[in-house]
């Protein structure tokens, strides 16, 4: 009996070892996480702007209130990358007097713009903007001035509703001096310094509300 028990024990050990050898080794599986691609943003957008401007000669006493203008403009933008857009902005306005009536002054400004978005996929999109171009300041009854160099720098926030966006923007801008000759009548839309003083350009700021459509 002892011999039979020994044979059975040896056989059991042999089959146990064979079964263990035949069973494939369990290799730990590392989960693979596939990042979903970011959604593609619309390439083009067009915005209608309504603005309030304050403009004064750069050499005007800072204690004197700048002249106020009311107007707006249109901006067309193209998205180069999720964070970056280039655009063309045309804006302008008419002078508003203290009693609320229309004044004689007006101005127009055409700029090439660039916009950088802090988070282009967020519903609340904070952005910075800059522009460079030309501007014209006019007074009714005076000779039309030649274009002068202009630049703009600002920031804003836009709330998106699908392809529609509503934004608020604050901008600071400047307009360079204009070289006057003997045959050109100098026209200023704001309270001018003495006639002998040179034209040192204009500076100002604006607050804008805009509605845009992306496509």
C-alpha positions as CSV (number, residue, x, y, z in Angstrom):
1,X,0.0,0.0,0.0
2,X,2.8,2.4,0.8
3,X,4.3,1.7,-2.6
4,X,1.0,2.4,-4.3
5,X,0.5,5.6,-2.3
6,X,4.0,6.7,-3.4
7,X,3.2,6.1,-7.0
8,X,-0.1,8.0,-6.8
9,X,1.6,10.9,-5.1
10,X,4.3,11.1,-7.7
11,X,1.7,10.9,-10.5
12,X,-0.4,13.7,-8.9
13,X,2.7,15.9,-8.6
14,X,3.6,15.3,-12.2
15,X,0.1,16.2,-13.5
16,X,0.0,19.3,-11.3
17,X,3.4,20.5,-12.6
18,X,2.3,19.8,-16.2
19,X,-1.0,21.8,-15.8
20,X,0.9,24.7,-14.3
21,X,3.4,24.7,-17.2
22,X,0.6,24.5,-19.8
23,X,-1.3,27.5,-18.4
24,X,-0.2,30.8,-20.0
25,X,1.4,33.4,-17.8
26,X,-0.9,36.3,-16.9
27,X,0.6,39.5,-18.3
28,X,-0.6,42.7,-16.6
29,X,-2.5,44.9,-19.1
30,X,-1.8,48.6,-19.1
31,X,-4.9,50.6,-20.1
32,X,-4.4,52.8,-23.1
33,X,-6.0,56.3,-22.8
34,X,-6.7,57.9,-26.2
35,X,-7.1,61.7,-26.0
36,X,-10.0,62.9,-28.0
37,X,-9.0,65.6,-30.5
38,X,-10.1,69.2,-29.8
39,X,-13.1,70.2,-31.7
40,X,-12.4,72.3,-34.8
41,X,-13.3,76.0,-34.4
42,X,-15.0,78.1,-37.1
43,X,-12.5,79.8,-39.4
44,X,-14.3,83.1,-40.1
45,X,-16.3,85.5,-37.9
46,X,-18.0,88.9,-38.6
47,X,-18.8,91.3,-35.8
48,X,-21.1,94.4,-35.6
49,X,-19.8,96.9,-33.1
50,X,-21.4,99.8,-31.2
51,X,-18.9,102.1,-29.5
52,X,-18.5,105.2,-27.3
53,X,-15.3,107.1,-27.9
54,X,-13.4,109.8,-26.0
55,X,-10.8,111.7,-28.1
56,X,-8.5,114.7,-27.3
57,X,-5.3,116.2,-28.8
58,X,-2.2,114.8,-27.1
59,X,-1.1,118.3,-26.1
60,X,-4.4,119.1,-24.5
61,X,-4.5,119.9,-20.8
62,X,-5.3,116.5,-19.0
63,X,-7.8,118.3,-16.8
64,X,-9.9,119.2,-19.8
65,X,-12.6,116.7,-20.7
66,X,-12.0,115.0,-24.1
67,X,-14.7,115.3,-26.8
68,X,-17.2,112.4,-27.0
69,X,-18.1,110.5,-30.1
70,X,-20.7,107.8,-30.7
71,X,-20.6,105.3,-33.5
72,X,-19.5,101.8,-34.3
73,X,-18.0,99.6,-37.0
74,X,-17.7,96.2,-38.6
75,X,-14.8,93.7,-38.1
76,X,-14.0,90.6,-40.2
77,X,-11.7,88.1,-38.7
78,X,-9.9,84.9,-39.8
79,X,-8.7,82.3,-37.3
80,X,-5.1,81.2,-38.0
81,X,-4.9,78.9,-35.0
82,X,-7.2,78.2,-32.0
83,X,-5.7,81.1,-30.1
84,X,-4.9,83.5,-32.9
85,X,-7.1,85.6,-35.3
86,X,-6.3,88.3,-37.8
87,X,-8.9,90.8,-39.0
88,X,-9.8,94.0,-40.7
89,X,-11.7,96.6,-38.6
90,X,-13.5,99.7,-39.9
91,X,-15.0,102.0,-37.3
92,X,-15.9,105.7,-36.7
93,X,-18.3,108.0,-35.1
94,X,-19.8,111.5,-34.9
95,X,-19.2,114.1,-32.2
96,X,-21.7,114.3,-29.4
97,X,-22.1,117.6,-27.5
98,X,-22.8,117.9,-23.8
99,X,-26.5,118.6,-24.4
100,X,-26.8,115.4,-26.4
101,X,-27.0,116.9,-29.8
102,X,-24.8,116.0,-32.8
103,X,-21.6,118.1,-33.0
104,X,-19.7,119.0,-36.2
105,X,-16.9,116.6,-35.7
106,X,-16.5,113.1,-37.1
107,X,-13.7,110.5,-37.5
108,X,-13.0,107.2,-39.2
109,X,-10.4,104.6,-38.5
110,X,-9.4,101.5,-40.5
111,X,-7.1,99.0,-38.9
112,X,-5.5,95.6,-39.4
113,X,-6.1,93.7,-36.2
114,X,-4.8,90.7,-34.3
115,X,-6.5,88.9,-31.4
116,X,-5.2,86.3,-29.0
117,X,-7.6,84.1,-27.0
118,X,-6.7,82.9,-23.5
119,X,-9.0,79.9,-23.8
120,X,-10.5,79.6,-27.3
121,X,-12.8,76.7,-26.3
122,X,-14.4,78.3,-23.2
123,X,-17.8,79.8,-23.3
124,X,-16.4,82.9,-21.5
125,X,-13.5,83.8,-23.8
126,X,-11.1,86.5,-22.5
127,X,-8.9,88.0,-25.2
128,X,-6.4,90.7,-26.0
129,X,-6.4,92.7,-29.2
130,X,-4.2,95.1,-31.1
131,X,-4.4,97.0,-34.4
132,X,-2.5,99.3,-36.7
133,X,-3.7,101.4,-39.6
134,X,-4.9,104.9,-40.5
135,X,-7.5,107.4,-39.2
136,X,-9.1,110.7,-40.5
137,X,-10.4,113.5,-38.3
138,X,-12.9,115.9,-39.9
139,X,-15.0,119.0,-39.1
140,X,-18.0,120.0,-41.1
141,X,-17.2,123.1,-43.2
142,X,-13.5,122.6,-42.9
143,X,-11.0,121.1,-45.4
144,X,-10.8,117.3,-45.1
145,X,-7.7,116.2,-43.4
146,X,-5.3,113.6,-44.8
147,X,-5.1,110.2,-43.2
148,X,-2.8,109.9,-40.2
149,X,-1.2,106.8,-38.7
150,X,-3.2,105.1,-35.9
151,X,-2.8,102.2,-33.5
152,X,-5.0,100.5,-30.9
153,X,-4.5,98.2,-27.9
154,X,-7.2,96.6,-25.8
155,X,-8.8,93.6,-24.1
156,X,-12.3,92.1,-23.8
157,X,-14.4,89.2,-22.9
158,X,-16.9,87.3,-25.2
159,X,-19.7,85.0,-24.2
160,X,-20.5,82.3,-26.8
161,X,-23.8,80.8,-27.6
162,X,-23.0,78.3,-30.3
163,X,-22.0,80.3,-33.4
164,X,-23.1,83.6,-31.9
165,X,-20.9,85.6,-29.5
166,X,-21.6,88.7,-27.5
167,X,-18.6,90.7,-26.2
168,X,-17.6,93.8,-24.3
169,X,-14.2,95.5,-25.1
170,X,-12.1,98.3,-23.8
171,X,-9.5,99.9,-26.1
172,X,-6.9,102.7,-26.0
173,X,-5.8,104.2,-29.3
174,X,-3.6,106.9,-30.7
175,X,-3.4,108.9,-33.9
176,X,-0.1,110.4,-35.1
177,X,0.5,114.0,-36.1
178,X,-0.4,115.3,-39.5
179,X,2.1,117.4,-41.5
180,X,0.3,120.6,-42.6
181,X,1.3,122.8,-45.4
182,X,0.3,126.4,-46.3
183,X,-2.6,125.3,-48.5
184,X,-4.1,122.9,-46.0
185,X,-6.6,124.1,-43.5
186,X,-6.1,122.6,-40.1
187,X,-9.3,121.0,-38.9
188,X,-9.6,119.7,-35.3
189,X,-12.7,118.0,-33.9
190,X,-11.8,118.9,-30.4
191,X,-10.9,122.1,-28.6
192,X,-7.6,123.0,-30.3
193,X,-4.5,124.5,-28.7
194,X,-3.3,128.0,-29.9
195,X,-3.1,128.2,-33.7
196,X,0.7,128.4,-33.6
197,X,1.0,125.1,-31.7
198,X,2.0,122.1,-33.8
199,X,-0.3,119.1,-34.5
200,X,1.0,116.4,-32.1
201,X,-1.8,113.9,-32.9
202,X,-4.7,112.6,-30.9
203,X,-5.3,110.0,-28.2
204,X,-8.3,108.4,-26.7
205,X,-10.2,105.4,-25.6
206,X,-13.4,103.5,-26.3
207,X,-15.9,101.1,-24.8
208,X,-17.5,98.7,-27.3
209,X,-20.3,96.2,-27.3
210,X,-20.3,93.7,-30.2
211,X,-22.3,90.8,-31.6
212,X,-20.4,88.3,-33.8
213,X,-21.3,85.3,-36.0
214,X,-18.7,82.5,-36.6
215,X,-18.8,80.3,-39.7
